[in-house]
Amino acid sequence: MPALTFALNHMTAPALTLDAFFALAVSLGMTSVEIRNDLDGNAILDGTTPSEVKSLAERHGVTIISINALQRFNEWTPARAAEAKELIDYASACGARALVLVPKNDGTGQVEGERQANLRESLTALKPLLEAAGIIGLVEPLGFEICSLRSKREAADAIKAVGGEQTFRLVHDTFHHHLAGEPDLFAELTGLVHISGVEDPAVSVSDMRDGHRVLVGPQDRLGNTSQIKALLSAGYTGPLSFEPFSPAVHDVADPKAAVTQSVAYIRETV
């Protein structure tokens, strides 16, 4: 089985500046990081230029594996096209390898036939933009019942339908995989794995939300270690990127110790 490689998403410690976040990753022995465009007061929203981000990453010796994310990517409009171009240009200029693509998650666009057509339309439009920049598009189905793209199979079929196997990859998010209840893994098409756990014994699966997502530990209800084992056995060799959204994680005094503990648990059980 391949060795485990970990990465850090800025959502693990969103209050840290980009400089401090990169330093945290390095202190954990991680050289792969994900930056975000949804953190107020932080790059990218604070106006930090891509060249500044690139020089910071080079100084710390980290690789930016993704920018997270182009939201509502499967609702293709002139505004979405402009937003996509801007983010792809930013990714290219800062040295990021990929752009995460997140579907509509508001209960719209779920109609059978229509949602598949919308997905193919967006992938077709994104493909030349990504290819011109040398950026991978990471399609991330969400397991929420109101999401317009819950199924990785549906995403994989659409990628193949537009001839996008060299341009697009799937994100396997252990939280969303559990919520979607879809058994298939598609390890050969997976470009990134997001990991987080849910420990709250009282919340039902259908009521699980981002705020429940903590670091992976012994009380995890999502079967992270089983999912990781299955992905590795199926041939996935990429990074496992920590992406906890819970304030309980964001408020810890020592994020390095917390992540170290989670890494140790995963290494012991996978």
Solvent accessible surface area in square Angstrom, and as a share of the most:
residue,aa,sasa,rsa
1,M,150,0.67
2,P,47,0.29
3,A,90,0.70
4,L,25,0.13
5,T,67,0.39
6,F,12,0.05
7,A,0,0.00
8,L,0,0.00
9,N,0,0.00
10,H,0,0.00
11,M,18,0.08
12,T,2,0.01
13,A,8,0.06
14,P,27,0.17
15,A,99,0.77
16,L,53,0.26
17,T,85,0.49
18,L,9,0.04
19,D,55,0.29
20,A,39,0.30
21,F,0,0.00
22,F,0,0.00
23,A,44,0.34
24,L,16,0.08
25,A,0,0.00
26,V,68,0.39
27,S,54,0.35
28,L,32,0.16
29,G,68,0.65
30,M,8,0.04
31,T,85,0.50
32,S,18,0.11
33,V,0,0.00
34,E,0,0.00
35,I,0,0.00
36,R,9,0.03
37,N,29,0.15
38,D,63,0.33
39,L,15,0.08
40,D,133,0.69
41,G,71,0.68
42,N,11,0.05
43,A,2,0.02
44,I,25,0.13
45,L,96,0.48
46,D,78,0.40
47,G,59,0.57
48,T,27,0.16
49,T,62,0.36
50,P,35,0.22
51,S,76,0.49
52,E,89,0.40
53,V,0,0.00
54,K,86,0.36
55,S,61,0.39
56,L,31,0.16
57,A,6,0.05
58,E,118,0.53
59,R,162,0.59
60,H,38,0.17
61,G,50,0.48
62,V,12,0.07
63,T,44,0.26
64,I,3,0.02
65,I,26,0.13
66,S,0,0.00
67,I,0,0.00
68,N,4,0.02
69,A,1,0.01
70,L,0,0.00
71,Q,80,0.36
72,R,77,0.28
73,F,0,0.00
74,N,4,0.02
75,E,51,0.23
76,W,53,0.18
77,T,48,0.28
78,P,121,0.76
79,A,71,0.55
80,R,29,0.11
81,A,31,0.24
82,A,65,0.50
83,E,61,0.27
84,A,0,0.00
85,K,98,0.42
86,E,126,0.57
87,L,12,0.06
88,I,2,0.01
89,D,67,0.35
90,Y,27,0.10
91,A,0,0.00
92,S,52,0.34
93,A,51,0.39
94,C,2,0.01
95,G,36,0.35
96,A,5,0.04
97,R,149,0.55
98,A,5,0.04
99,L,0,0.00
100,V,0,0.00
101,L,0,0.00
102,V,14,0.08
103,P,2,0.01
104,K,15,0.06
105,N,51,0.26
106,D,69,0.36
107,G,35,0.34
108,T,67,0.39
109,G,13,0.12
110,Q,63,0.28
111,V,95,0.55
112,E,123,0.55
113,G,42,0.40
114,E,84,0.38
115,R,53,0.19
116,Q,33,0.15
117,A,47,0.36
118,N,40,0.21
119,L,3,0.01
120,R,99,0.36
121,E,95,0.43
122,S,0,0.00
123,L,1,0.00
124,T,80,0.46
125,A,30,0.24
126,L,0,0.00
127,K,48,0.20
128,P,76,0.48
129,L,49,0.24
130,L,0,0.00
131,E,90,0.40
132,A,95,0.74
133,A,31,0.24
134,G,64,0.61
135,I,8,0.04
136,I,56,0.28
137,G,0,0.00
138,L,7,0.03
139,V,0,0.00
140,E,7,0.03
141,P,6,0.04
142,L,14,0.07
143,G,1,0.01
144,F,17,0.07
145,E,110,0.49
146,I,88,0.45
147,C,3,0.02
148,S,3,0.02
149,L,1,0.01
150,R,79,0.29
151,S,31,0.20
152,K,10,0.04
153,R,115,0.42
154,E,29,0.13
155,A,0,0.00
156,A,0,0.00
157,D,77,0.40
158,A,7,0.05
159,I,0,0.00
160,K,102,0.43
161,A,71,0.55
162,V,30,0.17
163,G,45,0.43
164,G,0,0.00
165,E,64,0.29
166,Q,150,0.67
167,T,5,0.03
168,F,0,0.00
169,R,67,0.25
170,L,0,0.00
171,V,1,0.01
172,H,0,0.00
173,D,4,0.02
174,T,0,0.00
175,F,0,0.00
176,H,10,0.04
177,H,24,0.11
178,H,62,0.28
179,L,17,0.09
180,A,28,0.21
181,G,60,0.58
182,E,27,0.12
183,P,113,0.71
184,D,52,0.27
185,L,34,0.17
186,F,26,0.11
187,A,7,0.06
188,E,128,0.58
189,L,9,0.04
190,T,11,0.07
191,G,29,0.28
192,L,2,0.01
193,V,0,0.00
194,H,0,0.00
195,I,0,0.00
196,S,1,0.00
197,G,0,0.00
198,V,0,0.00
199,E,64,0.29
200,D,57,0.29
201,P,123,0.77
202,A,95,0.74
203,V,19,0.11
204,S,53,0.34
205,V,57,0.33
206,S,58,0.37
207,D,82,0.42
208,M,0,0.00
209,R,122,0.44
210,D,47,0.24
211,G,42,0.41
212,H,55,0.24
213,R,3,0.01
214,V,29,0.16
215,L,22,0.11
216,V,3,0.02
217,G,9,0.09
218,P,99,0.62
219,Q,124,0.55
220,D,30,0.16
221,R,83,0.30
222,L,3,0.01
223,G,32,0.30
224,N,0,0.00
225,T,25,0.14
226,S,73,0.47
227,Q,16,0.07
228,I,0,0.00
229,K,85,0.36
230,A,40,0.31
231,L,1,0.00
232,L,8,0.04
233,S,82,0.53
234,A,59,0.46
235,G,48,0.46
236,Y,7,0.03
237,T,98,0.57
238,G,22,0.21
239,P,25,0.16
240,L,1,0.01
241,S,0,0.00
242,F,0,0.00
243,E,6,0.03
244,P,1,0.00
245,F,40,0.17
246,S,6,0.04
247,P,83,0.52
248,A,70,0.54
249,V,11,0.06
250,H,48,0.21
251,D,115,0.59
252,V,57,0.33
253,A,110,0.85
254,D,76,0.40
255,P,32,0.20
256,K,95,0.40
257,A,54,0.42
258,A,23,0.17
259,V,1,0.00
260,T,68,0.39
261,Q,136,0.60
262,S,5,0.03
263,V,24,0.14
264,A,42,0.33
265,Y,48,0.18
266,I,0,0.00
267,R,128,0.47
268,E,139,0.63
269,T,49,0.28
270,V,41,0.23
